[in-house]
Amino acid sequence: MPEIDVLDDVVRMIEEVVGEDVLLGMEVTPHTTFSDDLGLESIEFVALAERLRDRYGDRVDLVAFLGDMDIDEIMAMTVGQLVDHIEAQPAASAG
């Protein structure tokens, strides 16, 4: 089974949440911030959290991840930080 590119996965989910038109002409990279660059609002974070849970299961809990941050850290969070968090979670055991 090919290795899943978590960054591509997350970018696709962000696109689903905010809409393709919002991302027109913008390249989402690990350095892209959710607040300043993407302008994600809390309802969009919730939608992204749901997609992450659907894709990765309970091992990726965006709400808990954000809960460990203060408001300034949340506002400055990058796509790369989220990707690193996802990649650091143990994979669900098969079987």
Secondary structure, 3 states (H helix, E strand, C coil): CCCCCHHHHHHHHHHHHHCHHHHCCCCCCCCCECCCCCCCCHHHHHHHHHHHHHHHHHHCCHHHHHHCCCHHHHHHCEHHHHHHHHHHCCCCCCC
